Structure formats: structure tokens, C-alpha cells
Amino acid sequence: MNCQRCNGLAVSDDSFAVQTGSPADFHGWRCVNCGMIVDDVIRDNRRVTSQPRRASHPDRRRYGGQAA
């Protein structure tokens, strides 16, 4: 798999909980070149935040075609 940031080599990565030393529930991808990490949670959050937002200004028709 290629990294989305630098197009470098991304490898499968399973992390360990540092405090307990036990395997964590993290299974994702880590770029060997830049260190970018992507897992299911990160991917889902990026998908939600990349959706366009509705305009916050009032309806333009009320003001003769000009925004307030």
C-alpha cells in the first residue's frame, strides 16, 4: 500500500499498549518514509470531516440577492 501523504511504502502495523505491555486493539498502516499512521477510526473521522458543510449565511433572496 502507498502512503496518502508522501506516496511512500506503508506497512501493516499492530501497536502495543505502552503502559501495560499488552497488545492493543490497533491494527492499521504506518508509512516507512514519513511515519503517517492510518487505521479505521482515522479513516472514518476524515471521511466525516471532509464532507461539505451547509452555508451559515441567511437566505440571499431575503436581502435582494446580497448576503447580510
trRosetta pair geometry for C-beta under 8 A, 3 or more apart (Angstrom, degrees):
i j d omega theta_ij theta_ji phi_ij phi_ji
1 10 4.5 -54 95 70 97 109
1 11 7.9 172 48 -76 95 23
1 29 5.9 -61 85 -136 144 147
2 7 5.2 -6 178 -153 120 56
2 8 7.1 142 -156 68 71 22
2 9 7.2 -53 -113 -99 54 32
2 10 6.3 93 173 6 8 104
3 6 5.1 9 94 51 133 74
3 7 5.9 -99 65 -42 81 8
3 8 4.6 11 15 51 129 73
3 9 7.2 9 -21 54 99 15
3 10 4.8 141 -69 -55 70 105
3 31 3.8 41 -94 -104 135 126
3 33 6.6 -119 6 44 154 109
3 34 6.4 140 168 35 162 111
3 36 5.6 115 -155 52 115 125
4 36 7.1 -117 50 124 81 155
4 38 7.1 79 9 -55 120 150
5 31 6.8 -91 47 -31 109 165
5 34 5.6 -101 94 74 129 156
5 36 4.7 146 10 -44 135 156
6 31 6.5 111 42 -179 109 152
6 33 5.2 -121 96 95 144 132
6 34 4.5 139 -7 -22 140 132
6 36 7.4 167 6 -2 97 126
8 31 5.1 88 76 -169 111 107
8 32 6.0 -131 144 59 119 78
8 33 3.2 -129 -117 8 172 133
8 34 6.2 153 22 -2 138 88
9 31 7.0 129 81 -153 43 64
9 32 4.7 -2 78 25 98 121
9 33 6.8 114 35 -22 70 96
10 29 4.4 36 163 170 119 116
10 30 6.5 162 -154 78 75 24
10 31 4.9 -43 -93 -88 79 63
10 32 7.3 -158 -93 -6 27 76
10 36 7.7 -53 -103 78 111 95
10 38 7.5 -9 -155 31 145 112
11 29 6.9 156 75 -152 25 72
11 30 6.1 -29 61 63 77 78
11 32 6.1 61 -6 -51 111 100
12 27 7.5 -10 -170 -172 94 83
12 28 7.8 166 -152 99 54 27
12 29 6.3 -48 -99 -100 40 66
13 26 7.7 -30 114 131 88 101
13 27 7.6 163 84 -154 52 41
13 28 5.6 -23 63 75 97 70
13 29 6.3 120 12 -136 98 15
13 30 4.0 57 -40 -5 149 113
13 37 6.9 -81 65 -130 151 98
14 23 6.8 -14 159 -149 113 106
14 26 6.8 141 -153 91 47 73
14 27 5.5 -7 -101 -106 80 73
15 24 5.1 -20 94 48 91 122
15 26 4.2 -2 37 75 110 132
15 28 8.0 6 -14 28 105 99
16 21 6.5 0 164 -158 123 35
16 22 6.8 173 -160 92 86 21
16 23 5.8 -64 -111 -104 73 42
16 24 6.0 145 -149 -5 18 91
17 20 4.6 15 101 43 124 97
17 21 6.9 -50 80 7 79 15
17 22 5.4 2 40 60 114 71
17 23 7.4 54 1 119 86 9
17 24 4.5 125 -52 -67 81 100
18 21 7.6 17 -169 -69 21 50
26 39 6.1 -84 -158 -92 79 160
27 39 6.6 121 79 -134 42 111
28 37 5.8 71 108 -180 139 86
28 38 5.6 -174 -177 92 115 42
28 39 3.1 -82 -83 -80 124 84
28 40 7.4 -134 -94 -7 92 60
28 42 7.3 55 -131 22 145 123
29 37 7.1 162 85 -152 50 49
29 38 5.0 -9 57 60 97 91
29 39 7.4 171 17 -76 63 53
30 35 6.8 -20 -172 -154 94 44
30 36 7.3 169 -150 84 49 43
30 37 5.1 -12 -101 -101 79 78
31 34 4.9 4 103 50 137 77
31 35 5.9 -52 69 2 89 11
31 36 4.5 38 8 43 125 83
31 37 7.8 -123 9 -63 76 41
37 42 7.2 151 112 -27 76 164
38 42 5.2 -133 -142 85 56 134
38 43 6.0 70 -178 -58 100 91
39 42 5.3 94 47 13 64 103
39 43 7.0 -125 100 -5 31 95
40 43 5.7 -58 -145 39 29 113
40 44 6.2 28 158 -19 66 107
41 44 5.8 -54 -146 37 29 109
41 45 6.3 27 156 -16 64 108
42 45 5.9 -58 -147 38 29 110
42 46 6.4 28 156 -18 64 107
43 46 6.0 -57 -149 36 28 110
43 47 6.5 30 153 -22 63 106
44 47 5.7 -55 -150 33 32 113
44 48 6.5 29 154 -17 65 105
45 48 5.8 -54 -147 36 33 109
45 49 6.2 16 161 -6 68 111
46 49 6.1 -62 -138 47 29 100
46 50 5.8 27 163 -23 66 116
47 50 6.2 -60 -140 35 23 109
47 51 7.5 38 156 -38 55 94
48 51 6.5 -47 -169 4 32 111
53 56 7.9 -1 135 -42 117 92
57 60 7.5 42 117 -64 116 79
57 67 4.8 -12 172 -150 148 120
57 68 6.7 176 -165 38 97 83
58 62 6.1 -54 140 44 118 135
58 63 7.2 94 91 -17 117 119
58 67 7.3 144 54 -150 74 71
58 68 5.5 38 33 3 119 123
59 62 5.2 91 83 -10 92 104
60 63 6.4 -78 -161 49 45 94
60 65 5.8 27 156 -146 105 28
60 66 6.8 161 -156 57 90 9
60 67 5.7 -50 -103 -74 90 66
61 65 7.3 24 -106 -71 40 50
63 66 5.1 -90 120 69 109 72
63 67 6.8 100 65 -128 143 10
63 68 5.7 -173 -64 -65 159 75
